[in-house]
């Protein structure tokens, strides 16, 4: 390595990352958050805990996160 290498910190700072990894993490975390939201709402009898409700909440969270984070 030469003396002018920026190092790991500079490499990470300039990397945009792989969009597939970001979308995958967003999908997984959105699903977990949707599951938590619907689970909490079902405990207080506001919404039924079903796969359709969890999927709908996950899609809404995913879309909002995607819209906010994309430049």
PQR file with spaces between the fields and no chain letter, atoms N, CA, C, O and H, PARSE charges and radii, in Angstrom:
ATOM       1  N    UNK     1       0.836   -1.180    0.000 -0.4000 1.5000
ATOM       2  CA   UNK     1       0.000    0.000    0.000 -0.0000 2.0000
ATOM       3  C    UNK     1       0.876    1.236    0.000  0.5500 1.7000
ATOM       4  O    UNK     1       1.926    1.277    0.640 -0.5500 1.4000
ATOM       5  N    UNK     2       0.436    2.211   -0.709 -0.4000 1.5000
ATOM       6  CA   UNK     2       1.199    3.453   -0.742 -0.0000 2.0000
ATOM       7  C    UNK     2       0.739    4.377    0.375  0.5500 1.7000
ATOM       8  O    UNK     2      -0.286    4.150    1.018 -0.5500 1.4000
ATOM       9  H    UNK     2      -0.418    2.177   -1.229  0.4000 1.0000
ATOM      10  N    UNK     3       1.516    5.413    0.582 -0.4000 1.5000
ATOM      11  CA   UNK     3       1.227    6.346    1.671 -0.0000 2.0000
ATOM      12  C    UNK     3      -0.002    7.201    1.393  0.5500 1.7000
ATOM      13  O    UNK     3      -0.582    7.764    2.321 -0.5500 1.4000
ATOM      14  H    UNK     3       2.349    5.598    0.060  0.4000 1.0000
ATOM      15  N    UNK     4      -0.415    7.310    0.111 -0.4000 1.5000
ATOM      16  CA   UNK     4      -1.543    8.183   -0.211 -0.0000 2.0000
ATOM      17  C    UNK     4      -2.887    7.452   -0.196  0.5500 1.7000
ATOM      18  O    UNK     4      -3.912    8.049   -0.526 -0.5500 1.4000
ATOM      19  H    UNK     4       0.056    6.852   -0.643  0.4000 1.0000
ATOM      20  N    UNK     5      -2.899    6.175    0.180 -0.4000 1.5000
ATOM      21  CA   UNK     5      -4.176    5.469    0.306 -0.0000 2.0000
ATOM      22  C    UNK     5      -4.999    6.108    1.416  0.5500 1.7000
ATOM      23  O    UNK     5      -4.491    6.399    2.499 -0.5500 1.4000
ATOM      24  H    UNK     5      -2.066    5.691    0.448  0.4000 1.0000
ATOM      25  N    UNK     6      -6.274    6.320    1.130 -0.4000 1.5000
ATOM      26  CA   UNK     6      -7.132    6.969    2.107 -0.0000 2.0000
ATOM      27  C    UNK     6      -7.515    6.080    3.270  0.5500 1.7000
ATOM      28  O    UNK     6      -7.848    6.575    4.347 -0.5500 1.4000
ATOM      29  H    UNK     6      -6.687    6.083    0.250  0.4000 1.0000
ATOM      30  N    UNK     7      -7.474    4.795    3.072 -0.4000 1.5000
ATOM      31  CA   UNK     7      -7.850    3.892    4.145 -0.0000 2.0000
ATOM      32  C    UNK     7      -9.298    3.466    4.048  0.5500 1.7000
ATOM      33  O    UNK     7     -10.029    3.857    3.138 -0.5500 1.4000
ATOM      34  H    UNK     7      -7.204    4.392    2.198  0.4000 1.0000
ATOM      35  N    UNK     8      -9.686    2.663    5.000 -0.4000 1.5000
ATOM      36  CA   UNK     8     -11.032    2.090    5.014 -0.0000 2.0000
ATOM      37  C    UNK     8     -12.104    3.159    5.168  0.5500 1.7000
ATOM      38  O    UNK     8     -13.135    3.100    4.498 -0.5500 1.4000
ATOM      39  H    UNK     8      -9.093    2.345    5.739  0.4000 1.0000
ATOM      40  N    UNK     9     -11.878    4.123    6.033 -0.4000 1.5000
ATOM      41  CA   UNK     9     -12.871    5.173    6.283 -0.0000 2.0000
ATOM      42  C    UNK     9     -13.194    5.977    5.042  0.5500 1.7000
ATOM      43  O    UNK     9     -14.358    6.291    4.789 -0.5500 1.4000
ATOM      44  H    UNK     9     -11.040    4.170    6.578  0.4000 1.0000
ATOM      45  N    UNK    10     -12.169    6.317    4.257 -0.4000 1.5000
ATOM      46  CA   UNK    10     -12.406    7.069    3.025 -0.0000 2.0000
ATOM      47  C    UNK    10     -13.124    6.216    1.982  0.5500 1.7000
ATOM      48  O    UNK    10     -13.963    6.714    1.232 -0.5500 1.4000
ATOM      49  H    UNK    10     -11.224    6.063    4.462  0.4000 1.0000
ATOM      50  N    UNK    11     -12.788    4.931    1.941 -0.4000 1.5000
ATOM      51  CA   UNK    11     -13.462    4.041    1.001 -0.0000 2.0000
ATOM      52  C    UNK    11     -14.934    3.878    1.322  0.5500 1.7000
ATOM      53  O    UNK    11     -15.770    3.855    0.418 -0.5500 1.4000
ATOM      54  H    UNK    11     -12.106    4.526    2.550  0.4000 1.0000
ATOM      55  N    UNK    12     -15.252    3.768    2.575 -0.4000 1.5000
ATOM      56  CA   UNK    12     -16.645    3.626    2.992 -0.0000 2.0000
ATOM      57  C    UNK    12     -17.406    4.924    2.770  0.5500 1.7000
ATOM      58  O    UNK    12     -18.580    4.897    2.401 -0.5500 1.4000
ATOM      59  H    UNK    12     -14.573    3.786    3.309  0.4000 1.0000
ATOM      60  N    UNK    13     -16.761    6.042    2.987 -0.4000 1.5000
ATOM      61  CA   UNK    13     -17.427    7.338    2.844 -0.0000 2.0000
ATOM      62  C    UNK    13     -17.808    7.621    1.399  0.5500 1.7000
ATOM      63  O    UNK    13     -18.791    8.319    1.151 -0.5500 1.4000
ATOM      64  H    UNK    13     -15.807    6.064    3.286  0.4000 1.0000
ATOM      65  N    UNK    14     -17.048    7.092    0.434 -0.4000 1.5000
ATOM      66  CA   UNK    14     -17.334    7.374   -0.970 -0.0000 2.0000
ATOM      67  C    UNK    14     -18.161    6.283   -1.633  0.5500 1.7000
ATOM      68  O    UNK    14     -18.543    6.438   -2.793 -0.5500 1.4000
ATOM      69  H    UNK    14     -16.249    6.525    0.635  0.4000 1.0000
ATOM      70  N    UNK    15     -18.452    5.188   -0.944 -0.4000 1.5000
ATOM      71  CA   UNK    15     -19.204    4.083   -1.523 -0.0000 2.0000
ATOM      72  C    UNK    15     -20.704    4.314   -1.354  0.5500 1.7000
ATOM      73  O    UNK    15     -21.175    4.669   -0.273 -0.5500 1.4000
ATOM      74  H    UNK    15     -18.142    5.062   -0.002  0.4000 1.0000
ATOM      75  N    UNK    16     -21.446    4.104   -2.446 -0.4000 1.5000
ATOM      76  CA   UNK    16     -22.907    4.215   -2.385 -0.0000 2.0000
ATOM      77  C    UNK    16     -23.550    2.911   -1.933  0.5500 1.7000
ATOM      78  O    UNK    16     -24.706    2.907   -1.508 -0.5500 1.4000
ATOM      79  H    UNK    16     -21.064    3.815   -3.324  0.4000 1.0000
ATOM      80  N    UNK    17     -22.823    1.817   -2.018 -0.4000 1.5000
ATOM      81  CA   UNK    17     -23.371    0.527   -1.626 -0.0000 2.0000
ATOM      82  C    UNK    17     -24.146   -0.119   -2.759  0.5500 1.7000
ATOM      83  O    UNK    17     -24.433    0.518   -3.772 -0.5500 1.4000
ATOM      84  H    UNK    17     -21.885    1.820   -2.363  0.4000 1.0000
ATOM      85  N    UNK    18     -24.476   -1.367   -2.582 -0.4000 1.5000
ATOM      86  CA   UNK    18     -25.233   -2.116   -3.576 -0.0000 2.0000
ATOM      87  C    UNK    18     -26.721   -1.896   -3.321  0.5500 1.7000
ATOM      88  O    UNK    18     -27.206   -2.195   -2.230 -0.5500 1.4000
ATOM      89  H    UNK    18     -24.243   -1.885   -1.759  0.4000 1.0000
ATOM      90  N    UNK    19     -27.451   -1.382   -4.304 -0.4000 1.5000
ATOM      91  CA   UNK    19     -28.880   -1.106   -4.087 -0.0000 2.0000
ATOM      92  C    UNK    19     -29.691   -2.359   -3.759  0.5500 1.7000
ATOM      93  O    UNK    19     -30.710   -2.264   -3.075 -0.5500 1.4000
ATOM      94  H    UNK    19     -27.057   -1.140   -5.191  0.4000 1.0000
ATOM      95  N    UNK    20     -29.262   -3.527   -4.232 -0.4000 1.5000
ATOM      96  CA   UNK    20     -29.995   -4.761   -3.923 -0.0000 2.0000
ATOM      97  C    UNK    20     -29.927   -5.076   -2.438  0.5500 1.7000
ATOM      98  O    UNK    20     -30.900   -5.551   -1.851 -0.5500 1.4000
ATOM      99  H    UNK    20     -28.435   -3.604   -4.788  0.4000 1.0000
ATOM     100  N    UNK    21     -28.773   -4.809   -1.833 -0.4000 1.5000
ATOM     101  CA   UNK    21     -28.630   -5.041   -0.393 -0.0000 2.0000
ATOM     102  C    UNK    21     -29.519   -4.066    0.374  0.5500 1.7000
ATOM     103  O    UNK    21     -30.187   -4.451    1.333 -0.5500 1.4000
ATOM     104  H    UNK    21     -27.983   -4.424   -2.311  0.4000 1.0000
ATOM     105  N    UNK    22     -29.525   -2.818   -0.047 -0.4000 1.5000
ATOM     106  CA   UNK    22     -30.355   -1.816    0.623 -0.0000 2.0000
ATOM     107  C    UNK    22     -31.839   -2.153    0.504  0.5500 1.7000
ATOM     108  O    UNK    22     -32.583   -2.031    1.477 -0.5500 1.4000
ATOM     109  H    UNK    22     -28.982   -2.505   -0.826  0.4000 1.0000
ATOM     110  N    UNK    23     -32.271   -2.575   -0.677 -0.4000 1.5000
ATOM     111  CA   UNK    23     -33.678   -2.935   -0.863 -0.0000 2.0000
ATOM     112  C    UNK    23     -34.034   -4.194   -0.070  0.5500 1.7000
ATOM     113  O    UNK    23     -35.128   -4.290    0.486 -0.5500 1.4000
ATOM     114  H    UNK    23     -31.666   -2.674   -1.468  0.4000 1.0000
ATOM     115  N    UNK    24     -33.120   -5.147   -0.020 -0.4000 1.5000
ATOM     116  CA   UNK    24     -33.363   -6.359    0.759 -0.0000 2.0000
ATOM     117  C    UNK    24     -33.497   -6.075    2.242  0.5500 1.7000
ATOM     118  O    UNK    24     -34.408   -6.574    2.902 -0.5500 1.4000
ATOM     119  H    UNK    24     -32.231   -5.068   -0.472  0.4000 1.0000
ATOM     120  N    UNK    25     -32.578   -5.266    2.762 -0.4000 1.5000
ATOM     121  CA   UNK    25     -32.658   -4.887    4.177 -0.0000 2.0000
ATOM     122  C    UNK    25     -33.926   -4.090    4.456  0.5500 1.7000
ATOM     123  O    UNK    25     -34.565   -4.271    5.493 -0.5500 1.4000
ATOM     124  H    UNK    25     -31.838   -4.861    2.226  0.4000 1.0000
ATOM     125  N    UNK    26     -34.287   -3.209    3.529 -0.4000 1.5000
ATOM     126  CA   UNK    26     -35.511   -2.427    3.696 -0.0000 2.0000
ATOM     127  C    UNK    26     -36.724   -3.355    3.737  0.5500 1.7000
ATOM     128  O    UNK    26     -37.621   -3.165    4.559 -0.5500 1.4000
ATOM     129  H    UNK    26     -33.768   -3.063    2.687  0.4000 1.0000
ATOM     130  N    UNK    27     -36.758   -4.353    2.859 -0.4000 1.5000
ATOM     131  CA   UNK    27     -37.892   -5.283    2.832 -0.0000 2.0000
ATOM     132  C    UNK    27     -37.981   -6.089    4.125  0.5500 1.7000
ATOM     133  O    UNK    27     -39.065   -6.252    4.684 -0.5500 1.4000
ATOM     134  H    UNK    27     -36.030   -4.507    2.191  0.4000 1.0000
ATOM     135  N    UNK    28     -36.846   -6.591    4.599 -0.4000 1.5000
ATOM     136  CA   UNK    28     -36.843   -7.394    5.828 -0.0000 2.0000
ATOM     137  C    UNK    28     -37.256   -6.556    7.034  0.5500 1.7000
ATOM     138  O    UNK    28     -38.101   -6.969    7.828 -0.5500 1.4000
ATOM     139  H    UNK    28     -35.965   -6.458    4.145  0.4000 1.0000
ATOM     140  N    UNK    29     -36.654   -5.379    7.162 -0.4000 1.5000
ATOM     141  CA   UNK    29     -36.960   -4.531    8.317 -0.0000 2.0000
ATOM     142  C    UNK    29     -38.381   -3.978    8.252  0.5500 1.7000
ATOM     143  O    UNK    29     -39.029   -3.820    9.287 -0.5500 1.4000
ATOM     144  H    UNK    29     -35.968   -5.044    6.517  0.4000 1.0000
ATOM     145  N    UNK    30     -38.870   -3.684    7.055 -0.4000 1.5000
ATOM     146  CA   UNK    30     -40.253   -3.218    6.909 -0.0000 2.0000
ATOM     147  C    UNK    30     -41.238   -4.314    7.297  0.5500 1.7000
ATOM     148  O    UNK    30     -42.264   -4.038    7.917 -0.5500 1.4000
ATOM     149  H    UNK    30     -38.344   -3.812    6.214  0.4000 1.0000
ATOM     150  N    UNK    31     -40.930   -5.554    6.933 -0.4000 1.5000
ATOM     151  CA   UNK    31     -41.793   -6.671    7.310 -0.0000 2.0000
ATOM     152  C    UNK    31     -41.820   -6.859    8.823  0.5500 1.7000
ATOM     153  O    UNK    31     -42.882   -7.068    9.411 -0.5500 1.4000
ATOM     154  H    UNK    31     -40.096   -5.778    6.429  0.4000 1.0000
ATOM     155  N    UNK    32     -40.649   -6.784    9.449 -0.4000 1.5000
ATOM     156  CA   UNK    32     -40.605   -6.914   10.907 -0.0000 2.0000
ATOM     157  C    UNK    32     -41.360   -5.781   11.598  0.5500 1.7000
ATOM     158  O    UNK    32     -42.067   -6.010   12.580 -0.5500 1.4000
ATOM     159  H    UNK    32     -39.786   -6.614    8.971  0.4000 1.0000
ATOM     160  N    UNK    33     -41.213   -4.566   11.088 -0.4000 1.5000
ATOM     161  CA   UNK    33     -41.932   -3.441   11.681 -0.0000 2.0000
ATOM     162  C    UNK    33     -43.435   -3.574   11.442  0.5500 1.7000
ATOM     163  O    UNK    33     -44.230   -3.291   12.338 -0.5500 1.4000
ATOM     164  H    UNK    33     -40.639   -4.379   10.291  0.4000 1.0000
ATOM     165  N    UNK    34     -43.830   -4.001   10.241 -0.4000 1.5000
ATOM     166  CA   UNK    34     -45.246   -4.225    9.964 -0.0000 2.0000
ATOM     167  C    UNK    34     -45.841   -5.288   10.860  0.5500 1.7000
ATOM     168  O    UNK    34     -46.972   -5.155   11.327 -0.5500 1.4000
ATOM     169  H    UNK    34     -43.184   -4.231    9.513  0.4000 1.0000
ATOM     170  N    UNK    35     -45.072   -6.357   11.106 -0.4000 1.5000
ATOM     171  CA   UNK    35     -45.507   -7.426   12.002 -0.0000 2.0000
ATOM     172  C    UNK    35     -45.684   -6.891   13.422  0.5500 1.7000
ATOM     173  O    UNK    35     -46.646   -7.237   14.108 -0.5500 1.4000
ATOM     174  H    UNK    35     -44.153   -6.465   10.727  0.4000 1.0000
ATOM     175  N    UNK    36     -44.757   -6.053   13.853 -0.4000 1.5000
ATOM     176  CA   UNK    36     -44.836   -5.470   15.189 -0.0000 2.0000
ATOM     177  C    UNK    36     -46.028   -4.520   15.312  0.5500 1.7000
ATOM     178  O    UNK    36     -46.746   -4.541   16.312 -0.5500 1.4000
ATOM     179  H    UNK    36     -43.975   -5.773   13.295  0.4000 1.0000
ATOM     180  N    UNK    37     -46.230   -3.700   14.302 -0.4000 1.5000
ATOM     181  CA   UNK    37     -47.345   -2.742   14.325 -0.0000 2.0000
ATOM     182  C    UNK    37     -48.681   -3.481   14.384  0.5500 1.7000
ATOM     183  O    UNK    37     -49.524   -3.176   15.228 -0.5500 1.4000
ATOM     184  H    UNK    37     -45.647   -3.683   13.490  0.4000 1.0000
ATOM     185  N    UNK    38     -48.874   -4.445   13.495 -0.4000 1.5000
ATOM     186  CA   UNK    38     -50.139   -5.186   13.463 -0.0000 2.0000
ATOM     187  C    UNK    38     -50.300   -6.025   14.727  0.5500 1.7000
ATOM     188  O    UNK    38     -51.411   -6.171   15.236 -0.5500 1.4000
ATOM     189  H    UNK    38     -48.189   -4.693   12.809  0.4000 1.0000
ATOM     190  N    UNK    39     -49.203   -6.574   15.235 -0.4000 1.5000
ATOM     191  CA   UNK    39     -49.277   -7.319   16.496 -0.0000 2.0000
ATOM     192  C    UNK    39     -49.732   -6.438   17.642  0.5500 1.7000
ATOM     193  O    UNK    39     -50.563   -6.846   18.453 -0.5500 1.4000
ATOM     194  H    UNK    39     -48.301   -6.455   14.821  0.4000 1.0000
ATOM     195  N    UNK    40     -49.191   -5.231   17.713 -0.4000 1.5000
ATOM     196  CA   UNK    40     -49.602   -4.292   18.755 -0.0000 2.0000
ATOM     197  C    UNK    40     -51.045   -3.854   18.596  0.5500 1.7000
ATOM     198  O    UNK    40     -51.779   -3.744   19.578 -0.5500 1.4000
ATOM     199  H    UNK    40     -48.516   -4.900   17.054  0.4000 1.0000
ATOM     200  N    UNK    41     -51.453   -3.604   17.354 -0.4000 1.5000
ATOM     201  CA   UNK    41     -52.846   -3.210   17.119 -0.0000 2.0000
ATOM     202  C    UNK    41     -53.813   -4.352   17.424  0.5500 1.7000
ATOM     203  O    UNK    41     -54.944   -4.111   17.846 -0.5500 1.4000
ATOM     204  H    UNK    41     -50.856   -3.694   16.556  0.4000 1.0000
ATOM     205  N    UNK    42     -53.377   -5.585   17.213 -0.4000 1.5000
ATOM     206  CA   UNK    42     -54.263   -6.714   17.527 -0.0000 2.0000
ATOM     207  C    UNK    42     -54.390   -6.925   19.033  0.5500 1.7000
ATOM     208  O    UNK    42     -55.419   -7.410   19.503 -0.5500 1.4000
ATOM     209  H    UNK    42     -52.458   -5.781   16.870  0.4000 1.0000
ATOM     210  N    UNK    43     -53.367   -6.571   19.787 -0.4000 1.5000
ATOM     211  CA   UNK    43     -53.446   -6.691   21.250 -0.0000 2.0000
ATOM     212  C    UNK    43     -54.495   -5.738   21.815  0.5500 1.7000
ATOM     213  O    UNK    43     -55.216   -6.082   22.751 -0.5500 1.4000
ATOM     214  H    UNK    43     -52.531   -6.177   19.405  0.4000 1.0000
ATOM     215  N    UNK    44     -54.575   -4.539   21.239 -0.4000 1.5000
ATOM     216  CA   UNK    44     -55.560   -3.569   21.730 -0.0000 2.0000
ATOM     217  C    UNK    44     -56.862   -3.626   20.926  0.5500 1.7000
ATOM     218  O    UNK    44     -57.691   -2.720   21.013 -0.5500 1.4000
ATOM     219  H    UNK    44     -53.989   -4.259   20.478  0.4000 1.0000
ATOM     220  N    UNK    45     -57.036   -4.689   20.147 -0.4000 1.5000
ATOM     221  CA   UNK    45     -58.262   -4.959   19.378 -0.0000 2.0000
ATOM     222  C    UNK    45     -58.625   -3.850   18.396  0.5500 1.7000
ATOM     223  O    UNK    45     -59.794   -3.488   18.261 -0.5500 1.4000
ATOM     224  H    UNK    45     -56.363   -5.425   20.075  0.4000 1.0000
ATOM     225  N    UNK    46     -57.621   -3.316   17.717 -0.4000 1.5000
ATOM     226  CA   UNK    46     -57.878   -2.317   16.678 -0.0000 2.0000
ATOM     227  C    UNK    46     -57.852   -2.966   15.299  0.5500 1.7000
ATOM     228  O    UNK    46     -58.624   -2.584   14.419 -0.5500 1.4000
ATOM     229  H    UNK    46     -56.671   -3.610   17.827  0.4000 1.0000
ATOM     230  N    UNK    47     -56.970   -3.942   15.104 -0.4000 1.5000
ATOM     231  CA   UNK    47     -56.849   -4.635   13.820 -0.0000 2.0000
ATOM     232  C    UNK    47     -56.624   -6.119   14.078  0.5500 1.7000
ATOM     233  O    UNK    47     -56.041   -6.509   15.089 -0.5500 1.4000
ATOM     234  H    UNK    47     -56.343   -4.252   15.819  0.4000 1.0000
ATOM     235  N    UNK    48     -57.097   -6.931   13.148 -0.4000 1.5000
ATOM     236  CA   UNK    48     -56.890   -8.378   13.259 -0.0000 2.0000
ATOM     237  C    UNK    48     -55.482   -8.724   12.797  0.5500 1.7000
ATOM     238  O    UNK    48     -54.975   -8.154   11.831 -0.5500 1.4000
ATOM     239  H    UNK    48     -57.571   -6.614   12.327  0.4000 1.0000
ATOM     240  N    UNK    49     -54.861   -9.662   13.495 -0.4000 1.5000
ATOM     241  CA   UNK    49     -53.527  -10.110   13.109 -0.0000 2.0000
ATOM     242  C    UNK    49     -53.673  -11.140   11.996  0.5500 1.7000
ATOM     243  O    UNK    49     -54.034  -12.289   12.247 -0.5500 1.4000
ATOM     244  H    UNK    49     -55.273  -10.126   14.279  0.4000 1.0000
ATOM     245  N    UNK    50     -53.389  -10.719   10.765 -0.4000 1.5000
ATOM     246  CA   UNK    50     -53.474  -11.623    9.618 -0.0000 2.0000
ATOM     247  C    UNK    50     -52.315  -11.334    8.674  0.5500 1.7000
ATOM     248  O    UNK    50     -51.687  -10.277    8.732 -0.5500 1.4000
ATOM     249  H    UNK    50     -53.095   -9.785   10.561  0.4000 1.0000
ATOM     250  N    UNK    51     -52.054  -12.290    7.814 -0.4000 1.5000
ATOM     251  CA   UNK    51     -50.968  -12.139    6.851 -0.0000 2.0000
ATOM     252  C    UNK    51     -51.224  -10.956    5.924  0.5500 1.7000
ATOM     253  O    UNK    51     -50.289  -10.243    5.558 -0.5500 1.4000
ATOM     254  H    UNK    51     -52.564  -13.149    7.766  0.4000 1.0000
ATOM     255  N    UNK    52     -52.466  -10.745    5.546 -0.4000 1.5000
ATOM     256  CA   UNK    52     -52.804   -9.629    4.667 -0.0000 2.0000
ATOM     257  C    UNK    52     -52.521   -8.289    5.341  0.5500 1.7000
ATOM     258  O    UNK    52     -51.972   -7.383    4.713 -0.5500 1.4000
ATOM     259  H    UNK    52     -53.224  -11.324    5.843  0.4000 1.0000
ATOM     260  N    UNK    53     -52.888   -8.158    6.602 -0.4000 1.5000
ATOM     261  CA   UNK    53     -52.634   -6.907    7.320 -0.0000 2.0000
ATOM     262  C    UNK    53     -51.140   -6.662    7.516  0.5500 1.7000
ATOM     263  O    UNK    53     -50.673   -5.531    7.383 -0.5500 1.4000
ATOM     264  H    UNK    53     -53.333   -8.894    7.112  0.4000 1.0000
ATOM     265  N    UNK    54     -50.393   -7.712    7.829 -0.4000 1.5000
ATOM     266  CA   UNK    54     -48.944   -7.568    7.995 -0.0000 2.0000
ATOM     267  C    UNK    54     -48.308   -7.180    6.667  0.5500 1.7000
ATOM     268  O    UNK    54     -47.448   -6.299    6.627 -0.5500 1.4000
ATOM     269  H    UNK    54     -50.772   -8.631    7.936  0.4000 1.0000
ATOM     270  N    UNK    55     -48.721   -7.826    5.580 -0.4000 1.5000
ATOM     271  CA   UNK    55     -48.170   -7.505    4.261 -0.0000 2.0000
ATOM     272  C    UNK    55     -48.505   -6.077    3.853  0.5500 1.7000
ATOM     273  O    UNK    55     -47.660   -5.381    3.289 -0.5500 1.4000
ATOM     274  H    UNK    55     -49.419   -8.542    5.612  0.4000 1.0000
ATOM     275  N    UNK    56     -49.716   -5.637    4.128 -0.4000 1.5000
ATOM     276  CA   UNK    56     -50.107   -4.267    3.800 -0.0000 2.0000
ATOM     277  C    UNK    56     -49.285   -3.256    4.589  0.5500 1.7000
ATOM     278  O    UNK    56     -48.813   -2.265    4.031 -0.5500 1.4000
ATOM     279  H    UNK    56     -50.402   -6.202    4.586  0.4000 1.0000
ATOM     280  N    UNK    57     -49.116   -3.500    5.870 -0.4000 1.5000
ATOM     281  CA   UNK    57     -48.300   -2.597    6.693 -0.0000 2.0000
ATOM     282  C    UNK    57     -46.858   -2.593    6.218  0.5500 1.7000
ATOM     283  O    UNK    57     -46.223   -1.538    6.179 -0.5500 1.4000
ATOM     284  H    UNK    57     -49.500   -4.304    6.323  0.4000 1.0000
ATOM     285  N    UNK    58     -46.328   -3.761    5.855 -0.4000 1.5000
ATOM     286  CA   UNK    58     -44.945   -3.848    5.380 -0.0000 2.0000
ATOM     287  C    UNK    58     -44.766   -3.086    4.072  0.5500 1.7000
ATOM     288  O    UNK    58     -43.761   -2.399    3.888 -0.5500 1.4000
ATOM     289  H    UNK    58     -46.843   -4.618    5.887  0.4000 1.0000
ATOM     290  N    UNK    59     -45.724   -3.201    3.171 -0.4000 1.5000
ATOM     291  CA   UNK    59     -45.638   -2.487    1.891 -0.0000 2.0000
ATOM     292  C    UNK    59     -45.697   -0.982    2.111  0.5500 1.7000
ATOM     293  O    UNK    59     -44.964   -0.232    1.467 -0.5500 1.4000
ATOM     294  H    UNK    59     -46.541   -3.759    3.321  0.4000 1.0000
ATOM     295  N    UNK    60     -46.554   -0.540    3.005 -0.4000 1.5000
ATOM     296  CA   UNK    60     -46.653    0.895    3.295 -0.0000 2.0000
ATOM     297  C    UNK    60     -45.358    1.414    3.906  0.5500 1.7000
ATOM     298  O    UNK    60     -44.857    2.463    3.502 -0.5500 1.4000
ATOM     299  H    UNK    60     -47.149   -1.149    3.529  0.4000 1.0000
ATOM     300  N    UNK    61     -44.815    0.686    4.876 -0.4000 1.5000
ATOM     301  CA   UNK    61     -43.553    1.106    5.509 -0.0000 2.0000
ATOM     302  C    UNK    61     -42.424    1.086    4.488  0.5500 1.7000
ATOM     303  O    UNK    61     -41.604    2.004    4.457 -0.5500 1.4000
ATOM     304  H    UNK    61     -45.222   -0.167    5.204  0.4000 1.0000
ATOM     305  N    UNK    62     -42.369    0.043    3.644 -0.4000 1.5000
ATOM     306  CA   UNK    62     -41.337   -0.057    2.613 -0.0000 2.0000
ATOM     307  C    UNK    62     -41.413    1.128    1.658  0.5500 1.7000
ATOM     308  O    UNK    62     -40.395    1.746    1.347 -0.5500 1.4000
ATOM     309  H    UNK    62     -43.035   -0.703    3.669  0.4000 1.0000
ATOM     310  N    UNK    63     -42.618    1.445    1.194 -0.4000 1.5000
ATOM     311  CA   UNK    63     -42.785    2.545    0.242 -0.0000 2.0000
ATOM     312  C    UNK    63     -42.410    3.890    0.863  0.5500 1.7000
ATOM     313  O    UNK    63     -41.757    4.711    0.219 -0.5500 1.4000
ATOM     314  H    UNK    63     -43.445    0.943    1.446  0.4000 1.0000
ATOM     315  N    UNK    64     -42.817    4.114    2.100 -0.4000 1.5000
ATOM     316  CA   UNK    64     -42.460    5.367    2.769 -0.0000 2.0000
ATOM     317  C    UNK    64     -40.956    5.485    2.975  0.5500 1.7000
ATOM     318  O    UNK    64     -40.374    6.545    2.744 -0.5500 1.4000
ATOM     319  H    UNK    64     -43.348    3.447    2.623  0.4000 1.0000
ATOM     320  N    UNK    65     -40.330    4.403    3.407 -0.4000 1.5000
ATOM     321  CA   UNK    65     -38.882    4.416    3.614 -0.0000 2.0000
ATOM     322  C    UNK    65     -38.153    4.636    2.303  0.5500 1.7000
ATOM     323  O    UNK    65     -37.191    5.402    2.250 -0.5500 1.4000
ATOM     324  H    UNK    65     -40.802    3.542    3.595  0.4000 1.0000
ATOM     325  N    UNK    66     -38.597    3.979    1.252 -0.4000 1.5000
ATOM     326  CA   UNK    66     -37.975    4.129   -0.065 -0.0000 2.0000
ATOM     327  C    UNK    66     -38.115    5.566   -0.561  0.5500 1.7000
ATOM     328  O    UNK    66     -37.158    6.146   -1.074 -0.5500 1.4000
ATOM     329  H    UNK    66     -39.379    3.357    1.295  0.4000 1.0000
ATOM     330  N    UNK    67     -39.305    6.137   -0.409 -0.4000 1.5000
ATOM     331  CA   UNK    67     -39.535    7.503   -0.883 -0.0000 2.0000
ATOM     332  C    UNK    67     -38.706    8.524   -0.108  0.5500 1.7000
ATOM     333  O    UNK    67     -38.224    9.498   -0.687 -0.5500 1.4000
ATOM     334  H    UNK    67     -40.083    5.666    0.008  0.4000 1.0000
ATOM     335  N    UNK    68     -38.539    8.312    1.177 -0.4000 1.5000
ATOM     336  CA   UNK    68     -37.799    9.269    2.004 -0.0000 2.0000
ATOM     337  C    UNK    68     -36.295    9.169    1.766  0.5500 1.7000
ATOM     338  O    UNK    68     -35.600   10.185    1.768 -0.5500 1.4000
ATOM     339  H    UNK    68     -38.931    7.521    1.647  0.4000 1.0000
ATOM     340  N    UNK    69     -35.788    7.956    1.562 -0.4000 1.5000
ATOM     341  CA   UNK    69     -34.338    7.783    1.485 -0.0000 2.0000
ATOM     342  C    UNK    69     -33.757    7.944    0.094  0.5500 1.7000
ATOM     343  O    UNK    69     -32.556    8.184   -0.030 -0.5500 1.4000
ATOM     344  H    UNK    69     -36.352    7.131    1.560  0.4000 1.0000
ATOM     345  N    UNK    70     -34.543    7.824   -0.947 -0.4000 1.5000
ATOM     346  CA   UNK    70     -33.991    7.971   -2.299 -0.0000 2.0000
ATOM     347  C    UNK    70     -33.794    9.445   -2.615  0.5500 1.7000
ATOM     348  O    UNK    70     -34.614   10.293   -2.262 -0.5500 1.4000
ATOM     349  H    UNK    70     -35.518    7.629   -0.847  0.4000 1.0000
ATOM     350  N    UNK    71     -32.707    9.722   -3.275 -0.4000 1.5000
ATOM     351  CA   UNK    71     -32.360   11.119   -3.572 -0.0000 2.0000
ATOM     352  C    UNK    71     -33.022   11.593   -4.827  0.5500 1.7000
ATOM     353  O    UNK    71     -32.839   12.744   -5.225 -0.5500 1.4000
ATOM     354  H    UNK    71     -32.042    9.033   -3.562  0.4000 1.0000
